[in-house]
Amino acid sequence: MPLKKLSVFLPVYDEENILIPNTVRLITYLDAHQSNYEIIIGSNGSRDRTPALSRMLSERYNQVVSFHLKEKGVGDAFKHGVQIARGRIIVSLDMDLSANLSFIERAVELLDADYDIVVGSKKMGHESRSVFRKLGSDLFILMARMLMGLPFEDYSIGAKAYKRDLLLSNIDRIDRGTSYVLNIIQAACRNGKKVIEIPVRCEDHRQSKFNIVREGLYRFAMLFRLWYVEKACRGDS
């Protein structure tokens, strides 16, 4: 199949209520700003009509590709999306399109200008989220800076852009859950790749699809695991 310039990846889990209108909204935006793109809808563990609606969209629109994984795992979905993507640039967005879509154009410009990863930061821009979610995020950012020396302020899966070649070379770092963002950014920085962070506006009013407490414990556990592995590789006592 011919290569594309851009692949926009949307991980989905039980999104039957917003899947069609938001995909159409994204197509409308991309048609106005990109002539060579595809949208990849990656259902993981969905129990509602999401897989069927995704297939319907892929049949109706040539720009849309869809797949369904039986087990829930956003990292597994992202890994599969990377493997089937035809774009040399991959942008990951949340299905609710809570981040301003102008992030896509800015990210493409920066990756064309020789950056390897573009981190969209809600904290640098504008975020409308609960205080509890903000506090948990702030603590994670602080610990990532202290333990790993990473200066970035957003490790969520949405509003991130990557060169596909970089993702393929780090495919084993894409785990089942959401910690692949931290893993890939850390590997890129360690290997001298160019990572830039830019502000994004985010309006996130709906309830998270993740169990917040469980997700928080998982992310901190993965952070400490990454820190321990890096420390062992350096031979630190």
C-alpha positions in Angstrom: 0.0 0.0 0.0 1.2 3.5 -0.7 2.8 5.4 2.2 1.1 8.3 3.9 2.6 11.4 5.5 0.4 11.2 8.6 -1.3 8.6 10.6 -3.6 9.8 13.4 -4.2 7.0 16.0 -7.3 7.0 18.2 -7.4 4.3 20.9 -11.0 3.5 21.8 -12.8 1.6 24.6 -16.6 1.7 24.7 -16.9 4.9 22.7 -20.1 4.2 20.7 -21.7 7.5 21.7 -18.9 9.8 20.3 -17.2 7.6 17.8 -19.0 8.6 14.7 -19.4 12.4 15.3 -15.9 12.8 16.5 -14.3 10.8 13.7 -16.3 12.9 11.1 -15.2 16.0 12.9 -11.5 14.9 12.7 -11.9 14.0 9.0 -13.3 17.4 8.3 -10.4 19.1 10.1 -7.8 16.9 8.4 -9.3 17.4 4.9 -8.8 21.1 5.4 -5.2 20.8 6.6 -3.7 17.6 5.3 -4.0 15.9 1.9 -2.1 12.7 2.7 -3.3 11.1 5.9 -5.1 8.1 7.5 -7.0 7.7 10.7 -6.5 4.5 12.7 -9.2 3.6 15.2 -7.9 1.0 17.6 -10.6 -0.7 19.7 -9.3 -2.6 22.8 -11.7 -4.6 24.9 -14.8 -2.7 23.8 -18.0 -4.3 24.9 -20.5 -2.0 23.2 -21.0 -1.2 19.5 -17.6 0.5 19.1 -16.0 -2.3 16.9 -19.0 -2.5 14.6 -19.2 1.3 14.2 -15.5 1.5 13.6 -15.8 -1.0 10.8 -18.7 1.0 9.4 -16.5 4.1 9.4 -13.7 2.3 7.6 -16.0 1.1 4.9 -17.5 4.5 4.4 -14.3 6.6 4.5 -11.2 5.6 2.6 -9.1 7.5 5.1 -10.2 5.4 8.0 -8.6 2.1 9.1 -10.0 0.1 12.1 -9.1 -2.9 14.2 -10.4 -4.5 17.4 -8.4 -6.3 20.1 -10.4 -8.6 22.4 -8.5 -7.6 25.5 -8.4 -4.2 27.0 -4.9 -2.6 26.8 -4.3 0.8 25.3 -0.6 0.1 24.9 -1.3 -3.1 22.9 -3.6 -1.1 20.7 -1.0 1.6 20.1 1.6 -1.0 19.3 -0.6 -2.7 16.7 -1.5 0.8 15.3 2.2 1.6 14.9 2.8 -1.7 13.1 0.1 -1.2 10.6 0.4 2.6 10.2 1.5 3.8 6.7 2.3 7.3 7.9 5.9 8.4 8.6 4.4 10.6 11.4 2.1 9.2 14.0 -0.1 11.5 16.1 -2.0 10.0 19.0 -5.2 11.7 20.2 -7.9 10.8 22.7 -11.2 9.9 21.1 -13.0 12.7 22.9 -10.8 15.1 20.9 -10.3 17.1 24.2 -7.0 18.5 22.9 -7.2 21.3 20.4 -6.8 19.9 16.9 -4.3 22.5 15.9 -1.8 20.4 17.8 -1.7 18.1 14.8 -0.5 20.8 12.4 2.1 22.2 14.8 3.4 18.7 15.6 3.7 17.8 11.9 5.7 21.1 11.3 8.1 20.3 14.2 8.6 16.7 13.1 9.3 17.9 9.6 11.8 20.3 11.1 13.9 17.3 12.4 12.3 16.8 15.9 11.6 13.1 16.8 8.8 13.5 19.4 6.4 16.3 20.1 4.9 16.2 23.6 1.6 18.1 23.9 1.4 19.5 27.4 -1.9 20.4 29.0 0.0 21.9 32.0 1.9 24.3 29.7 -1.3 25.2 27.9 -4.8 25.1 29.4 -6.5 22.2 31.1 -10.0 21.9 32.5 -9.8 18.8 34.7 -10.7 17.8 38.3 -8.4 18.9 41.1 -7.8 15.3 42.0 -6.5 14.4 38.5 -4.3 17.5 38.4 -2.7 16.7 41.7 -1.9 13.1 40.7 -0.5 14.3 37.4 1.7 17.0 39.1 3.1 14.4 41.5 4.0 12.0 38.7 5.7 14.8 36.7 7.7 15.7 39.8 8.8 12.2 40.4 9.7 11.7 36.7 11.9 14.8 36.9 13.6 13.7 40.2 14.1 10.0 39.3 14.7 10.2 35.5 15.8 13.8 35.0 13.0 14.3 32.4 11.9 17.9 32.1 8.5 17.3 30.5 5.1 18.0 32.0 2.8 15.6 30.3 3.1 11.8 29.9 -0.5 11.0 29.0 -1.2 9.1 25.8 -3.2 11.9 24.1 -1.7 14.8 22.1 1.7 13.1 21.4 3.4 12.9 18.0 6.2 10.6 16.9 8.3 9.7 13.9 7.2 6.2 13.1 10.8 4.9 12.6 11.5 5.9 16.2 8.5 4.0 17.5 9.4 0.9 15.4 13.0 1.0 16.9 11.5 1.1 20.4 8.5 -1.2 19.8 9.5 -3.5 22.7 9.1 -0.5 25.1 5.4 -0.2 24.3 3.8 -2.1 27.1 0.2 -3.1 27.6 -0.9 0.0 29.5 -0.2 3.7 29.3 3.4 3.8 30.5 4.8 3.4 27.0 4.8 7.2 26.6 7.3 7.6 29.5 9.3 4.6 28.2 9.6 6.0 24.7 10.4 9.6 25.8 13.0 8.3 28.2 14.6 6.1 25.6 14.6 8.9 23.0 16.3 11.3 25.4 18.9 8.8 26.4 19.7 8.1 22.8 20.1 11.8 21.9 16.8 12.2 20.0 15.2 15.6 19.8 12.1 15.9 22.0 10.1 19.1 22.2 7.1 20.0 24.4 4.5 22.5 23.3 1.3 23.7 25.0 -2.1 22.3 24.2 -5.5 23.5 25.2 -7.5 20.6 26.8 -11.2 20.6 27.7 -11.6 17.3 29.6 -15.0 17.3 31.4 -16.1 13.7 31.1 -15.3 10.8 33.5 -12.0 9.0 32.7 -12.2 5.6 31.0 -9.5 4.5 33.4 -9.9 3.6 37.1 -8.1 6.7 38.4 -6.7 5.0 41.6 -5.6 1.9 39.8 -4.1 3.8 36.9 -2.2 6.0 39.3 -0.7 3.1 41.1 0.2 1.4 37.8 1.9 4.5 36.5 4.0 5.1 39.6 4.9 1.4 39.7 6.1 1.6 36.1 8.0 4.8 36.8 9.9 3.2 39.7 10.5 0.1 37.7 12.0 2.1 34.9 14.2 4.0 37.4 15.4 0.8 38.9 16.2 -0.8 35.5 18.1 2.4 34.4 20.0 2.5 37.7 21.0 -1.2 37.4 22.2 -0.6 33.8 24.4 2.2 35.0 25.8 0.1 37.8 24.7 2.5 40.5 24.8 1.2 44.0 
